Amino acid sequence: KSRLFGPAGFLIATLLYGYMPLTLNESLGHAFVGLTLMALLAIGLVRYFSLYHARCPQVNTLPTFKKDWYFWSAIIVMQFSFGAYYTFFTLYETSHGLALSDISWLWSLGVIAEMVMLYRQAFLLKFSFLHLMLLSLLVTALRWGIISFFPENFWLLCSVQLLHAFSFALFHTASLAWLFERYGHNPLAGQFYYGLSYGLGGFLGSLFF
């Protein structure tokens, strides 16, 4: 549930920016202030978690990439698709005539669905984590297909954005749960998870699409 604070901030920013007629310089200024605040917060969090992890028993062994190839492939493919979505969704929808205010609501609906899933997903985590990841992948493929073929249907897009609950929230939680179940308190496994999924997968998705 601690993951809820990030989406809440993103939700507020998305709604505000959808209705703010900003120039390029103003947008860059806001981005600079936001990045500065995030950097200061990150410094504090690094200090806090370094003290926390020092008290936790850890196992620093490399993940078994060959044996668990299906997991590592899944997280890369998922974030590969999200790389394109995060980079081009707004541009894609504006090119099909949607107003920025409408697009801000589409982003916001996705975030709201994510927050609800993060808060109420405990009953789903009783099932196999890998099966939940597979379900999320299939739902995400359906989501991208509908966005691709019906970019001008605002109300259909509103419905599809609710699938973000599976595409991001459930997939992310199931992935971390499986990772902990498989590797325990292993910082290297977590680092490879974020590096390969959000790092490599997200970068390649934004680059090649």
C-alpha positions as CSV (number, residue, x, y, z in Angstrom):
1,K,0.0,0.0,0.0
2,S,3.0,2.3,0.4
3,R,3.1,2.3,-3.4
4,L,-0.1,4.4,-3.4
5,F,1.7,7.6,-2.8
6,G,3.5,7.7,-6.2
7,P,0.3,7.3,-8.2
8,A,-1.4,9.9,-6.1
9,G,1.2,12.5,-7.0
10,F,1.1,11.5,-10.6
11,L,-2.7,11.8,-10.6
12,I,-2.6,15.4,-9.3
13,A,0.1,16.5,-11.7
14,T,-1.7,14.9,-14.7
15,L,-5.0,16.6,-14.0
16,L,-3.3,20.0,-13.5
17,Y,-1.2,19.9,-16.6
18,G,-4.1,18.9,-18.7
19,Y,-5.8,22.2,-18.0
20,M,-2.7,24.5,-17.8
21,P,-1.8,26.3,-21.1
22,L,2.0,26.2,-20.6
23,T,4.7,27.4,-22.9
24,L,7.8,25.3,-23.5
25,N,9.9,27.4,-21.1
26,E,7.3,27.1,-18.4
27,S,7.1,23.3,-18.9
28,L,10.8,23.0,-18.7
29,G,10.9,25.1,-15.5
30,H,8.3,23.0,-13.8
31,A,10.1,19.8,-14.9
32,F,13.4,21.2,-13.4
33,V,11.7,22.0,-10.1
34,G,10.1,18.6,-10.0
35,L,13.4,16.8,-10.7
36,T,15.2,18.8,-8.1
37,L,12.6,17.9,-5.4
38,M,12.7,14.2,-6.5
39,A,16.5,14.2,-6.2
40,L,16.4,15.6,-2.7
41,L,13.8,13.0,-1.7
42,A,15.9,10.2,-3.3
43,I,18.9,11.2,-1.2
44,G,16.9,11.0,2.0
45,L,15.4,7.6,0.9
46,V,18.8,6.1,0.1
47,R,20.0,7.1,3.5
48,Y,16.9,5.6,5.2
49,F,16.9,2.3,3.3
50,S,20.7,1.8,3.7
51,L,20.1,1.8,7.4
52,Y,17.1,-0.5,7.1
53,H,18.9,-3.1,4.9
54,A,21.9,-3.1,7.2
55,R,19.6,-4.7,9.8
56,C,18.1,-7.3,7.4
57,P,19.7,-10.6,6.6
58,Q,20.6,-10.6,2.9
59,V,21.8,-13.1,0.3
60,N,23.9,-11.5,-2.5
61,T,23.8,-14.1,-5.2
62,L,23.2,-13.6,-8.9
63,P,19.7,-14.5,-10.1
64,T,19.4,-17.7,-12.3
65,F,18.6,-16.1,-15.6
66,K,18.8,-19.2,-17.6
67,K,16.5,-21.3,-15.4
68,D,14.0,-18.4,-14.8
69,W,14.2,-17.1,-18.4
70,Y,10.4,-16.9,-18.6
71,F,10.1,-14.5,-15.7
72,W,12.9,-12.2,-16.9
73,S,11.5,-12.2,-20.5
74,A,8.0,-11.3,-19.2
75,I,9.1,-8.3,-17.3
76,I,11.2,-7.0,-20.2
77,V,8.4,-7.5,-22.7
78,M,5.9,-5.8,-20.5
79,Q,8.0,-2.7,-19.9
80,F,9.0,-2.7,-23.6
81,S,5.4,-2.1,-24.4
82,F,5.0,0.5,-21.7
83,G,8.0,2.4,-23.0
84,A,6.1,3.1,-26.2
85,Y,2.9,3.9,-24.2
86,Y,4.5,6.4,-21.8
87,T,6.4,8.1,-24.6
88,F,3.8,8.3,-27.4
89,F,0.3,7.9,-25.9
90,T,-0.4,11.6,-25.6
91,L,1.1,12.4,-29.0
92,Y,-0.9,9.6,-30.6
93,E,-4.2,10.7,-29.1
94,T,-3.7,14.4,-29.9
95,S,-2.9,13.4,-33.5
96,H,-6.3,11.8,-33.6
97,G,-8.1,14.9,-32.4
98,L,-8.4,14.4,-28.6
99,A,-7.9,17.5,-26.4
100,L,-5.2,17.6,-23.8
101,S,-7.8,17.9,-21.1
102,D,-9.5,14.7,-22.3
103,I,-6.1,12.9,-22.5
104,S,-5.3,14.0,-18.9
105,W,-8.5,12.3,-17.8
106,L,-7.4,9.1,-19.6
107,W,-4.1,9.1,-17.8
108,S,-5.9,9.8,-14.5
109,L,-8.3,7.0,-14.9
110,G,-5.4,4.6,-15.4
111,V,-3.8,5.9,-12.2
112,I,-7.0,5.6,-10.2
113,A,-7.5,2.0,-11.4
114,E,-3.9,1.3,-10.4
115,M,-4.4,2.8,-6.9
116,V,-7.6,0.7,-6.3
117,M,-5.8,-2.5,-7.4
118,L,-2.8,-1.8,-5.2
119,Y,-5.1,-1.2,-2.2
120,R,-7.5,-4.2,-2.8
121,Q,-5.4,-6.8,-4.5
122,A,-4.7,-9.0,-1.5
123,F,-7.4,-11.6,-2.4
124,L,-5.8,-12.0,-5.9
125,L,-2.4,-12.7,-4.5
126,K,-3.7,-16.1,-3.2
127,F,-3.3,-17.4,-6.7
128,S,-0.1,-18.3,-8.5
129,F,2.1,-15.3,-9.0
130,L,3.2,-16.5,-12.4
131,H,-0.5,-17.0,-13.5
132,L,-1.3,-13.5,-12.4
133,M,1.6,-12.2,-14.5
134,L,0.3,-14.1,-17.5
135,L,-3.2,-12.8,-17.0
136,S,-1.8,-9.2,-16.8
137,L,0.2,-9.7,-20.0
138,L,-2.9,-10.9,-21.9
139,V,-5.0,-8.1,-20.6
140,T,-2.3,-5.6,-21.5
141,A,-2.1,-7.0,-25.1
142,L,-5.9,-6.5,-25.4
143,R,-5.5,-2.9,-24.0
144,W,-2.8,-1.9,-26.5
145,G,-4.9,-3.4,-29.4
146,I,-8.0,-1.4,-28.5
147,I,-6.0,1.8,-28.1
148,S,-4.4,1.2,-31.5
149,F,-7.6,0.5,-33.4
150,F,-10.0,2.9,-31.6
151,P,-7.9,6.0,-30.8
152,E,-10.8,8.4,-31.3
153,N,-13.4,6.7,-29.2
154,F,-13.0,8.5,-25.9
155,W,-15.5,6.5,-23.8
156,L,-14.0,3.2,-25.0
157,L,-10.6,4.5,-24.1
158,C,-11.8,5.4,-20.7
159,S,-12.9,1.8,-20.1
160,V,-9.7,0.5,-21.5
161,Q,-7.6,2.7,-19.2
162,L,-9.1,0.9,-16.2
163,L,-7.1,-2.2,-17.3
164,H,-4.1,-0.4,-16.0
165,A,-5.0,-2.1,-12.8
166,F,-3.8,-5.3,-14.3
167,S,-1.2,-4.0,-16.7
168,F,0.8,-2.2,-14.0
169,A,-0.4,-2.7,-10.5
170,L,-1.1,-6.4,-10.4
171,F,1.8,-7.3,-12.7
172,H,4.2,-5.3,-10.6
173,T,3.0,-6.8,-7.3
174,A,2.9,-10.3,-8.6
175,S,6.4,-9.9,-10.1
176,L,7.9,-8.7,-6.8
177,A,6.1,-11.4,-4.8
178,W,7.4,-14.1,-7.1
179,L,10.9,-12.5,-6.9
180,F,10.8,-12.6,-3.1
181,E,9.4,-16.1,-3.1
182,R,12.1,-17.3,-5.5
183,Y,15.2,-15.4,-4.2
184,G,14.3,-14.2,-0.7
185,H,16.0,-11.1,0.7
186,N,18.4,-10.7,-2.3
187,P,19.1,-7.1,-3.3
188,L,20.7,-8.2,-6.5
189,A,17.5,-9.9,-7.7
190,G,15.6,-6.6,-7.0
191,Q,18.2,-4.5,-8.8
192,F,18.2,-6.8,-11.9
193,Y,14.4,-6.7,-11.8
194,Y,14.2,-2.9,-12.0
195,G,17.2,-2.6,-14.3
196,L,16.0,-5.2,-16.9
197,S,12.3,-4.2,-16.8
198,Y,12.0,-0.5,-16.3
199,G,15.5,0.2,-17.4
200,L,16.3,-2.0,-20.5
201,G,12.7,-2.8,-21.4
202,G,11.3,0.7,-21.0
203,F,14.3,2.2,-22.8
204,L,14.0,-0.1,-25.8
205,G,10.3,0.4,-26.0
206,S,10.6,4.2,-26.2
207,L,13.5,3.9,-28.6
208,F,12.1,1.5,-31.2
209,F,8.5,2.7,-31.3
